[in-house]
Amino acid sequence: MKIIIAGAGEVGFHLAKLLSYESQEITLIDLDKERLAYAETHLDIKVVSGDITSVSVLKASNIAITDLFISVTSFETSNITSCVLAKQLGAKRTIARISNTEFIENKAELGFEALGIDELISPESLVASEIELILNQSVFNDTYEFEDGALTMLGLTLSSEAQIIDKPVKVAAEILSDIHFIPIAIQRLGSRSTLIPRGDTKFKEGDRVVFMTSKGGDEELCKLTGKQKTPIKNIMILGGGQIGSNSASELANTDFNVKIVEKSKERAIELADQLSDALVINGDGRNIELLEEENLSEMDALISLTGNSETNIMSCLVAKSKGVKKTIALVENMDYFALTQSIGVDTLINKKLLAANSIFRYIRKGEVVAMTKLANMEAELLEFVVKETSKICGHFIKNIDFPRAAIIGGVIRSNEGIIALGDFKIQAGDRVVVCCLPQSIKKVESLFY
């Protein structure tokens, strides 16, 4: 697939890096020659120096034969303009990064597709949505919803209290009479490799396990793993930038009690005007005395969203020491995800990874309608729509030649999530969620052509 990425900033470079690993034909455009030089020496891609809204620059990038044009600079108007031009010049699909979430909310009414923009993404909005989902599933460290929660991916680390420790998957499933979950990926304590579990796979203490659940599956998992669901109500957010303000706005509108701490006095005044349902504090979130004065120990969750990853992690560790139940840190360095199990922070969020997940489904073959990469695991979750011509259509799961390094996590039929086992028959129109390791992706895709 021929892909052009406009913008070599943090999101654009990360996308180029991930896509280049998949042997896609990538061209990266930017005005900053230093960024391009770094990308060219570190990645197997082509670079073009110039303005992304220049017709001549787009033509020099072979826009006429491009399958996907992705504009992800930090300038919203440039992204929109370049996508409109790219479509007119022959690009098959276009994606624009935007910061004004009203554009996404009113996409159909505003007619972006008629202009030539197929998809809008906002990394900041994606982070805010991810945070809200994590807080609503506060027991779990990783979450992702398919079809508004018909199926939900939930990740947690098994403690010694879990009933399923040292039990094979098939035995653990027999503990409850009606199962609404299935394990789809396991990472052993101290290991970097990802295991796709089978019936004879045993759960071990310290395992980081990702489950697929249908309605009620979260409560079953809490029962089996010894976790207690504790409601999150009082939240403190550190950092009043765009991500912090978006998160505070969304959370305050869903009945959370929100305090937001912002260092800049001018910005704090702006936030106070914008966020009528949140309490805005002007102060440095690194000041422990200030946090204690603002009753940090009485908070149910602390979300650190400053521009500094290390500050966010340290703030969360301080919050943990004060008894805060849930901590979430925004980090820019992907290497920190490798330390997730030992770092002491409940959940790490990276906006580059969220943006990449949102975009990646456009490069997958078959009718992929949703996709996410599991944090710090070498695995992807893909949601496929089954067509009448798909090889998988009309077959029982147990009879499908499915690769060992992949597993069907669930099926959505008529908007209902189903944990589908071997005797389940796949039909046209089903939405099938698959967890697969990199080596099995092509084989899995071929089943849904």
N, C-alpha and C positions, 0 to 999 in steps of 0.2 A: 504494500500500500504506500502511495506517495503522500506524505504529510508535510505541510508547512506550518511551522510554529512562529508566530509573530510576537517577539518579545523574549529577550534572553535573561529576564530577571529570575527571581527564585522559583516562581511557578513554571515559567517557560523552560528554564534549564532542567529542572527536575523532570518535567514531562519528556523533554528530549532525551534525557538519560534513560528513563524507563523504556521509552519506545525504541531507542537504539539497541537495547538489550534484546529486543524481539525481532531484530533484523528488518525493521521497517526503514523505508527510504525517507530520511528526515532532512528538511532544510530549515535552518534557524535564521530569522531576520531580526536585526537590531541596529540602532544607530551607534551603540557603544562598542567601539572596536576592541576594547580590552575584554569585555564580556565574551565577544565572539571568539577572540583569540584563545581564551581559556577553554571555551566549549569545544573549539576545533581540535585542540591538543589533547583533550580528555575524553572526547566522544567520537564515535565513527559516524559523523554527520557532515553535511554541507552547510556552509554559512554564507550569508549575503549581508553586506553592510549597506544600510540605507533606511529611509523613512518607510514604515509599513503602509502609509496611506499614499505612497507614490505609485502610480500606474506602471512606470518604467521599472521600478524595483520589483514589483509583483510579477511583471512579465519576465524579468531576468531570473526569477525564481521558478519559472515554468508553471505559473499558476493555471494555465489552460489545461494541463493534464494532471492536476492535483485532485486526489480523492478526498482529502480532509484539510481544511484550513482552520487553524486554532489561533485566535488572537488573545493573548493573555498579558498585555502590558498593564501597568498600573494606571493608564489613562483610558477611562471608559469611552470617551468620544472617539479616540483613535481606534479602539477595538471595534466599535460599531461601524465606523467608516470603512475600515480595512476589510471587514467581512462583507459589507455591501459591495465594495469594489471587487473583491475576490470572486464572489458569486457571479457578478456580471462578466468577469473575465474567464469564467469556465470552471471554477472550483465546484466539485460535486456537493460537498457539505461544508458548512461553516459553523464555528462555535465562537462566541464572544464572551470574554470576561467582563462583568459589570459590577459596580458597587451599589447602584441604586436598586434596591430590592423591589421597588414598585414596578420596575420593568418586568421582572419575573412574574409578579402577582397579576399583572395585566397584559401578559404576553400576547394572548389571542386577540384581545381588543385593540392593542396597538399595532397589530399586523406585522410583527418582526419577520415572520416567514415570507411574507409578500415582498419585504425589502431585500430578502436574500440571507437572513440570519436564521439558521435552523435551530440553534440552541443557545440559551443564555446560562452562564454559570457565575455564581458569586462565592468565592472561597470563604469570605467573611460570613455570608449567610449559611453556608454549609457547616461552618464551625458552630454557629449559634444553634442550628438544628440538632447537630450532634450532641452538644452539651445538654440540651433539653431532654433528648432521648436517654442519655446516660443518667440524668437525675431521676427520670421516671422509672428507670430500672437500676436503682442505686446499689443493689447487691452485686451487680455485674460490672466488670471492667471494660468490656467491649460490647457494643450493640450495633445492630443494623436492621432496619425494617424493610420487608418486601411487601408491596401492595398495601400500604397503610397498616401494617401490623398483622396481615393474614398469616405471615410467617416472620419470625424474628430470630436473628442470630444473637446469641448471648455467650459471652466468654467469662470464665472465672478460673481461679486457682484453687485446686482441691486441698483442703486442710485435713488434719487427722480426724476431725469430727465427721467427715463425710461417710455415709453408710456404704458407699460404693468402692471404697479403697480396697485394693487387692481382689476385686471381683471383676470377672470378664464382662464385657459389654452386654452379652446376651443374658447373663445372670442378673446384672444390675437392672435390666429392663423388666425382669419378672417381679421385682419388689413391689411395683405398682401395677394394678390390674389394667388400667387404661393409660397408655403412654402418649404424651403429647410433646415428646422431645427425642432427639437422636444426636449422639456425638458425631461431629464431622471432621474434627482435627484435634490433634494432641501434640503438645510440645513438652517433652520431659524436662524436669528440673535439671539445669546445668547443660542442656543440649540446645543446639541451634537448629536442629533438623525438625521437620514437621512430619507427623505420622497420620495417615488416614486410617482410622480405626475400623476393625472388623469385629465379628461376634466374639472371637476368642481373645481380643485385645484386653489386657487388664489395666484398670485405673490404678495409678500410683499417687501417693502423697506428694504434693508439690507440682503435680501435672497442671499445666495451663491447658484447659479444655474448652473448645468452642462447640456449642450446641446449636442445633436448629430447633426452634420450638413453634408449635401452633398455640392457639388460645389456651391458657391455663398451664402451659409448659413451664413458665417461670416459677409458679408456685410449687410445682412438682420438683423442680431442680433445687429450690430452697430447702424442701423437706429432705431430699436425698443427700444434699451436700452440707447440711448443718448450718446453712446461712439463715439469718433472720432479716426479713424485709422491714426496714425502718424508714418511715416516711421522711422525706426531705422537705422542709418548709422555709427555714431561715438560711439565706445564702449571702456570702460576701464575695464580691468580684474585685480583683485588683487590676487596675488598668482601664482607663476610659477611652481608649482609642476606638476605631470603627468596630472591631470585633467585640470589645467590651460593651460598647453602647448597644450594639445589635443584640447581644446576649441578654443584657439587662432589660431591654425593651421587651423581648420575647418572653423572658421568664416572669417579669412583673405582670404581664398580661395574662399569664396562666396561674395566677394566685400564689406565686412564691413571694416571700418577703425578701426584698433585694436591697443590699447596701453595696454601693460601688465606690471604691477609693481611687481617686485620681490626683496625681502629683501636681499637675499644672492648674493654677488657680483659674486662669482664663477658660480652660477646657472644662473644669469642674462647674463653672457658672453656666456654660453652654449646656452641659449635661443636665443640670438642675432644671433648666427651662424645657429641655426635651423630654425628660423622664419624670413625669408627674407622679408615677406610681412607685418610684424607687427613691431611696435616700442616698444623696450624693455627699461624700466626704472628701474635702480637699486635704490631701496629705500623702506622705510617702509610704507605700505599701511595704517597704522594707523595714519600716520603723516598728519594732515589736511592741514598744510601749503604746504607740497609737492603736495598733490592732487590739491590744488588750483593753484599752480604754473603750474601744468600739465593740467590746464583748465578743471577741473572736471565739472564746471557749464555748459560747452559747450558740454558735453557728452549726448548722447541720452539714454545710458544704462550703468549701473555699475553692474559688475558681480563679487562677492566676493567669491573666491575659496581657501582661506587659510585653514590651518589645524585646525583652531579654530572657532567653530560655533558662539560664542559670538562676536568675532572680525568681522566675516562676517555680522552678523546682524547689529552691530553698524555702520559699514562702509556704509551699505545700507541706514541706517537712516540718516547719514550725507549727503549722496548723494541726498536723497529726499529733505533735507532742502536746498540744493543748486539748486534745480529745475530739477534734473535728472528725466526723464519721467519713466524709467523702471529700476527696481532693482531686482536682483536675488542673493540669498544667499545659499551657500552650508551649510547644517547643519547635524550633526551626531545624535543629540538628537531628537528622534521621538516626544517627548512631545511638542516641539516647534510648531508642525503642528496644535496642538489644539488652538494655539494663532494666526493662520494665519490671521484671519479677523481683529484682533486688533493690531498686532505687528508693522504694518506700512511698511513691506516689501512686494513687489508685489508677488514674488514667492519664495518659499522655495523648495530646491531640496535635496534629500537624496539618496545617491548611494546604500545603503542597500535596500531601497524600490524599486528602479529601477531594481536591480539585482533580487530581489524576484519576481517582476512582470514578468520578463523575464523567470524565472524558473517555476513559478506556473502553467503555462498552461500544463506542463507535468504531473501534478497530477490530473487535471480535467478529468472527464469522458466525453465520446463523442469526436467528432473530433474538439477539441479546437485548433485553429491555432494562436490566439493572446489573451492576457489577460492583464489587468491592474487594480490595486486597486485605487479607487478615494482617493486622499490625504485628510486625516482627515475626511473621510466619511466611514461609514460602508457599503460599496457597492463595487461590482466588475463589470467590463466590460469584457464580454467574447465574442469572435468571434468563432462561430461554423460553420462547413461545414455540410450542409444537405445531408444526404444519402437517397437513395430510400427507405431504411428500417426505416428511422427516423419517429417517430410518428407524427411529425409536417409536414412531406412532403405531398403535395397535398391538404392542407387545407388553407382556408382563415384565416387570423389572428384573425378576430372577432369570429371565431368558435373554436379556440384553447383554451383548458383548461389551461390558463396561470395563474400562481400564482399571487396574488395581490401584493406581494412584489417584482415584477419583471416587466420589460417592454422591448419590442423590440425597440431598438433605430434606427435601419436601416438595410437594406439588400444590399449586393453587388452582382450584377448579371452581368456577362460578363464585369467585371472590372468597372462597373458603380455603384456609390453609390445612393441608393434610400431611401428616408424617407417614409417607408411603413406604411400605416394606415390599418384600419380594413378590407377594401375590397381587400387587396393585398393577392395573393395566393402564398404560399411558394412552391418552386420547388426543385428537386434534383440538387445539385451543387451550390445552393445559399449559400452565406456566411452571416449568421445572427448575428448581434451584439446585445447582451442582457445586460441590466443593472439589477443587482439583489442584494438584501440584503442577508446576510448569511443564513437566515432560508429558503430561496427559492432555493438555489443553487442545491440541490439534485433533486428537482422536475424539475427544468429547464434542468439539465443534462439528465434526463430520457426522455425528449421530443426529444433528438437528438441521442439516441442510434441507 
